[in-house]
Amino acid sequence: MPLELDASAPGFEKEFSAFLGRNRDTDENVDRIVADIVADVRKRGDAALVEYTKKFDRLDTDAKGLRVPDAERRALAARVPAEQRRALELAARRIEAFHRSLLPKDVEFTDTTGTRLGARYRPLDSVGVYVPGGTAAYPSSVLMNVVPAKVAGVKRIAMVVPTPDGVLNPLVMLAAEIAGADEIWRIGGAQAVAALAYGTETIGPVDKITGPGNAFVAAAKRRVFGQVGIDLIAGPSEILVVADRHNDPAWIAADLLSQAEHDASSQSVLIADDKEFARAVGRAVESELKVLPRAGIAGASWRDNGAIILVPDLGASAPIVDRIAAEHVELAMEPAAADALCREIRHAGAIFLGRHTPEAIGDYVAGTNHVLPTSRAARFSGGLGVADFLKRTSIVSCTPDALAELGPAALALAEAEGLGAHGRSIAIRLNRRS
Amino acid sequence: MPLELDASAPGFEKEFSAFLGRNRDTDENVDRIVADIVADVRKRGDAALVEYTKKFDRLDTDAKGLRVPDAERRALAARVPAEQRRALELAARRIEAFHRSLLPKDVEFTDTTGTRLGARYRPLDSVGVYVPGGTAAYPSSVLMNVVPAKVAGVKRIAMVVPTPDGVLNPLVMLAAEIAGADEIWRIGGAQAVAALAYGTETIGPVDKITGPGNAFVAAAKRRVFGQVGIDLIAGPSEILVVADRHNDPAWIAADLLSQAEHDASSQSVLIADDKEFARAVGRAVESELKVLPRAGIAGASWRDNGAIILVPDLGASAPIVDRIAAEHVELAMEPAAADALCREIRHAGAIFLGRHTPEAIGDYVAGTNHVLPTSRAARFSGGLGVADFLKRTSIVSCTPDALAELGPAALALAEAEGLGAHGRSIAIRLNRRS
């Protein structure tokens, strides 16, 4: 059974804090293994990459064979049924349109001193996108990483995907084609991250690496940060559903399970103001679990990490929602109530409003990004977006008059900080001593 | 003597690549020490923090004594001479105005399906700002971190500054007062980063940690990333000056030395199209070094890490500028030429245009931020800004009709990915089987 908490009961604060403090991240000691792999690929390049790929993915090829030829990609992509192709194309169009609306505008103005100031956004030259392979294939994640990079204007997008036993997924190939990935490499794990960060004889280095992966991939990304940029570190999925008693319990149960089915360490939480309704949802979860293909995973997640929190007033639940700071928050209530609560919430990766917006719509076709902050990172981070594929450059231009007006203050501060050459570079232009 | 390269000479590419590949980061093996300190502060809280502060900063106090009382801050700040106070106030006003111009706007629109989509920016609740202490005191860095956080709307800003032998710097206290830091703690090093990330009995945890520090601070920030957000990892300072022969060599020499004086591992590079001019700058650097207070540091930096690169045409130098991807780029030439070259440059933390815009103006009073990407990180990152203190939440709201239009595609993709509960959460609302 999932944890049950009552926000009105004595002891709630203590239990709720303990719940928030639970660590769901798999605590594998992968750091040393990853450090060795990264150093080895950095040093030996292709030779190391080929060895690790043979060892971990059972793919025996030379370095040239690591790249998926365009013809092979096209042939595989052509196998995808028309309905799935149309769905991917719709998703790509909508992701593109939404992300285009988020493009930042350059700023430039001249202030009263005559100083021209600006901030200008330019795309990264090249990006590496990590796509998990193996048992699960997520073409939607290809779109969520590659489309925003294209919208930002990135010229070179190198996608890596491990292919255990050499098997490539047609849907992933089609998604790469639709989104416009420039290169596809059949490599994965820490060795793929190292190859993208430092380059090898065959693979050119990139400027940033994005995309989800297992603990080895996450540790490798953390290790190469600085050499290249990285996006957020993805943890287990989460959903928090705030639902009133007028919902169909089966709908809410399906929503809770939609994240629980990702992984046993995923977390699904229901906030309700009606005990009977909450119990009905619990029962609906149990009956859904009888028919779900991934019932084993979803059931373990719900039992071990799930929670039902009863509150006296859903309209006043924002502080609890904020403390959970979930990846996905669903507000299953009438539109006006959902809007009002949404305005009060400060910490959430994405918010889904009303009874007809299941979280899964955001995973595929809403247009928003499904790469979102987990493990309470919504306190300080948003999801992946175009900004991740752009960087800002500041612009400053002083006229002689502007420097005459601003220079003395800068000189005073340089001297206060004991930085003589800083001061000299200003004083010499003002024809002053420093 | 600094390295001299000629872009027209055979072998340039090889020498230039080797120059770019030089690692100026101090390669101290601090990771294990930092891991122990962070784990200890996380586990033992105040007790560990007090012990480390006594050991490293020779400050013997209980946990309560770690906080600087408002009265003490005010008393110290009041000692700052009026000219420096006015300079700090001018800098703060200008930083505030420029950063206000960078505030992102919320996006919200309803598309043709009737789906409402949005992106909304909210400030972080709390931020920790690391301010280096000891030999160098940088009040300007206090402004550069705290003012953008205030502009973003952060409610709680906790500043930490190590105070070796208990000595607090009046200018740093005044800058904290002007910028509006809410708490000041006399702690530093990895122990301060750990205290901010996890909290202790006395210090509340924060959501993000920004600010420069030594190798221990950088390693600690990297380690707590995920628990809290962090800003970019600051490396040794850099300046790249692109200058034509009509500049006064002494002005350019002063600019090159303004970054060289930060640290022996700093890097100053001159790109020129005139050999005689470049030599004159080299001579001017030598004579400046005779009078600079920090000549030892600046001279070592110039000799060991500096470079002069001769190019046939400054107007075509953008590709070389981009490969260096420097923290600061100065374009010391006529306004029209500077503007034209500026448009071609893709990778730079900040660009300073014309003969009358020494980089140091950006360190203090231009209004732009002086926390900028180093070590070629300008390829993928901009400097500190208001965006670092905000996070984005996506908003999705479907009407029943919109879900009917978009749902089938989402369902097709969920089934293609083998995620049954994702599909169910949509199908159940469409009254379809999945």
Chai-1 contact restraints between the chains, C-beta under 6 A:
chainA,res_idxA,chainB,res_idxB,connection_type,confidence,min_distance_angstrom,max_distance_angstrom,comment,restraint_id
A,E83,B,A412,contact,1.0,0.0,6.0,A-B,restraint_1
A,Q84,B,A412,contact,1.0,0.0,6.0,A-B,restraint_2
A,Q84,B,A416,contact,1.0,0.0,6.0,A-B,restraint_3
A,A87,B,A409,contact,1.0,0.0,6.0,A-B,restraint_4
A,A87,B,A412,contact,1.0,0.0,6.0,A-B,restraint_5
A,A87,B,L413,contact,1.0,0.0,6.0,A-B,restraint_6
A,L90,B,A409,contact,1.0,0.0,6.0,A-B,restraint_7
A,F98,B,L117,contact,1.0,0.0,6.0,A-B,restraint_8
A,S101,B,V107,contact,1.0,0.0,6.0,A-B,restraint_9
A,L102,B,A119,contact,1.0,0.0,6.0,A-B,restraint_10
A,V107,B,S101,contact,1.0,0.0,6.0,A-B,restraint_11
A,L117,B,F98,contact,1.0,0.0,6.0,A-B,restraint_12
A,L117,B,G367,contact,1.0,0.0,6.0,A-B,restraint_13
A,A119,B,L102,contact,1.0,0.0,6.0,A-B,restraint_14
A,R122,B,R346,contact,1.0,0.0,6.0,A-B,restraint_15
A,L124,B,F380,contact,1.0,0.0,6.0,A-B,restraint_16
A,Y138,B,E417,contact,1.0,0.0,6.0,A-B,restraint_17
A,S140,B,L413,contact,1.0,0.0,6.0,A-B,restraint_18
A,L171,B,A416,contact,1.0,0.0,6.0,A-B,restraint_19
A,D207,B,R379,contact,1.0,0.0,6.0,A-B,restraint_20
A,D207,B,F380,contact,1.0,0.0,6.0,A-B,restraint_21
A,K208,B,F380,contact,1.0,0.0,6.0,A-B,restraint_22
A,G226,B,I233,contact,1.0,0.0,6.0,A-B,restraint_23
A,G229,B,F380,contact,1.0,0.0,6.0,A-B,restraint_24
A,G229,B,S381,contact,1.0,0.0,6.0,A-B,restraint_25
A,I233,B,G226,contact,1.0,0.0,6.0,A-B,restraint_26
A,W251,B,I428,contact,1.0,0.0,6.0,A-B,restraint_27
A,A254,B,R424,contact,1.0,0.0,6.0,A-B,restraint_28
A,A254,B,S425,contact,1.0,0.0,6.0,A-B,restraint_29
A,A254,B,I428,contact,1.0,0.0,6.0,A-B,restraint_30
A,D255,B,S425,contact,1.0,0.0,6.0,A-B,restraint_31
A,L257,B,A421,contact,1.0,0.0,6.0,A-B,restraint_32
A,S258,B,A421,contact,1.0,0.0,6.0,A-B,restraint_33
A,S258,B,H422,contact,1.0,0.0,6.0,A-B,restraint_34
A,S258,B,S425,contact,1.0,0.0,6.0,A-B,restraint_35
A,E261,B,A421,contact,1.0,0.0,6.0,A-B,restraint_36
A,L292,B,G420,contact,1.0,0.0,6.0,A-B,restraint_37
A,L292,B,A421,contact,1.0,0.0,6.0,A-B,restraint_38
A,P293,B,G420,contact,1.0,0.0,6.0,A-B,restraint_39
A,R294,B,G420,contact,1.0,0.0,6.0,A-B,restraint_40
A,R346,B,R122,contact,1.0,0.0,6.0,A-B,restraint_41
A,A348,B,T393,contact,1.0,0.0,6.0,A-B,restraint_42
A,A350,B,S394,contact,1.0,0.0,6.0,A-B,restraint_43
A,I351,B,I395,contact,1.0,0.0,6.0,A-B,restraint_44
A,F352,B,V396,contact,1.0,0.0,6.0,A-B,restraint_45
A,L353,B,S397,contact,1.0,0.0,6.0,A-B,restraint_46
A,G354,B,S397,contact,1.0,0.0,6.0,A-B,restraint_47
A,H356,B,C398,contact,1.0,0.0,6.0,A-B,restraint_48
A,H356,B,P400,contact,1.0,0.0,6.0,A-B,restraint_49
A,H356,B,L403,contact,1.0,0.0,6.0,A-B,restraint_50
A,T357,B,V396,contact,1.0,0.0,6.0,A-B,restraint_51
A,T357,B,S397,contact,1.0,0.0,6.0,A-B,restraint_52
A,T357,B,C398,contact,1.0,0.0,6.0,A-B,restraint_53
A,P358,B,S425,contact,1.0,0.0,6.0,A-B,restraint_54
A,P358,B,I426,contact,1.0,0.0,6.0,A-B,restraint_55
A,A360,B,A410,contact,1.0,0.0,6.0,A-B,restraint_56
A,A360,B,H422,contact,1.0,0.0,6.0,A-B,restraint_57
A,A360,B,S425,contact,1.0,0.0,6.0,A-B,restraint_58
A,A360,B,I426,contact,1.0,0.0,6.0,A-B,restraint_59
A,I361,B,A410,contact,1.0,0.0,6.0,A-B,restraint_60
A,G362,B,V396,contact,1.0,0.0,6.0,A-B,restraint_61
A,Y364,B,A410,contact,1.0,0.0,6.0,A-B,restraint_62
A,Y364,B,L413,contact,1.0,0.0,6.0,A-B,restraint_63
A,V365,B,L406,contact,1.0,0.0,6.0,A-B,restraint_64
A,V365,B,A409,contact,1.0,0.0,6.0,A-B,restraint_65
A,V365,B,A410,contact,1.0,0.0,6.0,A-B,restraint_66
A,A366,B,V396,contact,1.0,0.0,6.0,A-B,restraint_67
A,G367,B,L117,contact,1.0,0.0,6.0,A-B,restraint_68
A,T368,B,S394,contact,1.0,0.0,6.0,A-B,restraint_69
A,T368,B,V396,contact,1.0,0.0,6.0,A-B,restraint_70
A,R379,B,D207,contact,1.0,0.0,6.0,A-B,restraint_71
A,F380,B,L124,contact,1.0,0.0,6.0,A-B,restraint_72
A,F380,B,D207,contact,1.0,0.0,6.0,A-B,restraint_73
A,F380,B,K208,contact,1.0,0.0,6.0,A-B,restraint_74
A,F380,B,G229,contact,1.0,0.0,6.0,A-B,restraint_75
A,F380,B,K391,contact,1.0,0.0,6.0,A-B,restraint_76
A,S381,B,G229,contact,1.0,0.0,6.0,A-B,restraint_77
A,S381,B,K391,contact,1.0,0.0,6.0,A-B,restraint_78
A,G382,B,K391,contact,1.0,0.0,6.0,A-B,restraint_79
A,G382,B,R392,contact,1.0,0.0,6.0,A-B,restraint_80
A,K391,B,F380,contact,1.0,0.0,6.0,A-B,restraint_81
A,K391,B,S381,contact,1.0,0.0,6.0,A-B,restraint_82
A,K391,B,G382,contact,1.0,0.0,6.0,A-B,restraint_83
A,R392,B,G382,contact,1.0,0.0,6.0,A-B,restraint_84
A,T393,B,A348,contact,1.0,0.0,6.0,A-B,restraint_85
A,S394,B,A350,contact,1.0,0.0,6.0,A-B,restraint_86
A,S394,B,T368,contact,1.0,0.0,6.0,A-B,restraint_87
A,I395,B,I351,contact,1.0,0.0,6.0,A-B,restraint_88
A,V396,B,F352,contact,1.0,0.0,6.0,A-B,restraint_89
A,V396,B,T357,contact,1.0,0.0,6.0,A-B,restraint_90
A,V396,B,G362,contact,1.0,0.0,6.0,A-B,restraint_91
A,V396,B,A366,contact,1.0,0.0,6.0,A-B,restraint_92
A,V396,B,T368,contact,1.0,0.0,6.0,A-B,restraint_93
A,S397,B,L353,contact,1.0,0.0,6.0,A-B,restraint_94
A,S397,B,G354,contact,1.0,0.0,6.0,A-B,restraint_95
A,S397,B,T357,contact,1.0,0.0,6.0,A-B,restraint_96
A,C398,B,H356,contact,1.0,0.0,6.0,A-B,restraint_97
A,C398,B,T357,contact,1.0,0.0,6.0,A-B,restraint_98
A,P400,B,H356,contact,1.0,0.0,6.0,A-B,restraint_99
A,L403,B,H356,contact,1.0,0.0,6.0,A-B,restraint_100
A,L406,B,V365,contact,1.0,0.0,6.0,A-B,restraint_101
A,A409,B,A87,contact,1.0,0.0,6.0,A-B,restraint_102
A,A409,B,L90,contact,1.0,0.0,6.0,A-B,restraint_103
A,A409,B,V365,contact,1.0,0.0,6.0,A-B,restraint_104
A,A410,B,A360,contact,1.0,0.0,6.0,A-B,restraint_105
A,A410,B,I361,contact,1.0,0.0,6.0,A-B,restraint_106
A,A410,B,Y364,contact,1.0,0.0,6.0,A-B,restraint_107
A,A410,B,V365,contact,1.0,0.0,6.0,A-B,restraint_108
A,A412,B,E83,contact,1.0,0.0,6.0,A-B,restraint_109
A,A412,B,Q84,contact,1.0,0.0,6.0,A-B,restraint_110
A,A412,B,A87,contact,1.0,0.0,6.0,A-B,restraint_111
A,L413,B,A87,contact,1.0,0.0,6.0,A-B,restraint_112
A,L413,B,S140,contact,1.0,0.0,6.0,A-B,restraint_113
A,L413,B,Y364,contact,1.0,0.0,6.0,A-B,restraint_114
A,A416,B,Q84,contact,1.0,0.0,6.0,A-B,restraint_115
A,A416,B,L171,contact,1.0,0.0,6.0,A-B,restraint_116
A,E417,B,Y138,contact,1.0,0.0,6.0,A-B,restraint_117
A,G420,B,L292,contact,1.0,0.0,6.0,A-B,restraint_118
A,G420,B,P293,contact,1.0,0.0,6.0,A-B,restraint_119
A,G420,B,R294,contact,1.0,0.0,6.0,A-B,restraint_120
A,A421,B,L257,contact,1.0,0.0,6.0,A-B,restraint_121
A,A421,B,S258,contact,1.0,0.0,6.0,A-B,restraint_122
A,A421,B,E261,contact,1.0,0.0,6.0,A-B,restraint_123
A,A421,B,L292,contact,1.0,0.0,6.0,A-B,restraint_124
A,H422,B,S258,contact,1.0,0.0,6.0,A-B,restraint_125
A,H422,B,A360,contact,1.0,0.0,6.0,A-B,restraint_126
A,R424,B,A254,contact,1.0,0.0,6.0,A-B,restraint_127
A,S425,B,A254,contact,1.0,0.0,6.0,A-B,restraint_128
A,S425,B,D255,contact,1.0,0.0,6.0,A-B,restraint_129
A,S425,B,S258,contact,1.0,0.0,6.0,A-B,restraint_130
A,S425,B,P358,contact,1.0,0.0,6.0,A-B,restraint_131
A,S425,B,A360,contact,1.0,0.0,6.0,A-B,restraint_132
A,I426,B,P358,contact,1.0,0.0,6.0,A-B,restraint_133
A,I426,B,A360,contact,1.0,0.0,6.0,A-B,restraint_134
A,I428,B,W251,contact,1.0,0.0,6.0,A-B,restraint_135
A,I428,B,A254,contact,1.0,0.0,6.0,A-B,restraint_136
